[in-house]
Amino acid sequence: MQRSRAIKPSSPCSVIINKLEYKEMNTRVLEYTVILHQDEECGYWVEVPTLAGCVSQGKTKEEALKNIREAIELHLECMKEDGEEIPREESYKVAIETS
């Protein structure tokens, strides 16, 4: 079963990091960091570092983020069907002092 199609950017411009939530059937909520890349040709493309190969795109930021939510849901459904463990994301914050 195909999970997602890789989209190769021609020129990544800006990067925005957001967290998206995925609500499982038993009402457990999972959060995944997504990275939004701007591309002059296709608008935006989004990747989910914790879910290898889970990517999407859209003409606007809003469309790209809406599409990646659907891609995450489908990716996780495929993982469940294949008997794979659903990855949990761990995050840590690092504080850096600057002058």
Residue pairs with C-beta under 8 A, 6 or more apart in sequence:
1 78
1 81
1 82
3 53
3 54
3 74
3 75
3 78
3 79
4 53
4 54
4 55
4 56
4 71
4 74
4 75
5 55
6 53
6 55
7 42
7 45
7 55
7 56
7 57
9 37
9 39
9 42
9 45
10 39
10 40
10 41
11 39
11 40
12 37
12 38
12 39
13 37
13 38
13 39
13 40
14 37
14 38
15 35
15 36
15 37
16 35
16 36
16 61
17 33
17 34
17 35
17 36
18 33
18 34
18 36
18 65
19 31
19 32
19 33
19 34
20 31
20 32
20 34
20 48
20 65
20 68
20 69
20 72
21 29
21 30
21 31
21 32
22 29
22 30
22 31
22 32
22 69
22 72
22 73
22 76
23 29
23 30
24 30
24 76
24 86
30 76
30 86
30 88
30 89
31 89
32 48
32 50
32 51
32 72
32 89
33 48
33 49
33 50
33 89
33 91
34 46
34 47
34 48
34 65
34 68
35 46
35 47
35 48
35 49
36 44
36 45
36 46
36 61
36 64
36 65
37 44
37 45
37 46
37 47
38 44
39 45
39 57
42 57
42 59
43 57
43 58
43 59
43 60
43 63
43 64
44 57
44 58
44 59
44 60
44 61
44 63
44 64
45 55
45 56
45 57
45 64
46 55
46 56
46 57
46 58
46 64
46 65
46 67
46 68
46 71
47 54
47 55
48 54
48 55
48 68
48 71
48 72
48 75
50 87
50 89
51 72
51 75
51 76
51 87
53 75
54 68
54 71
54 72
54 75
55 68
55 71
56 64
56 67
56 68
56 70
56 71
57 64
57 67
58 64
58 65
58 66
58 67
76 86
79 85
79 86
80 86
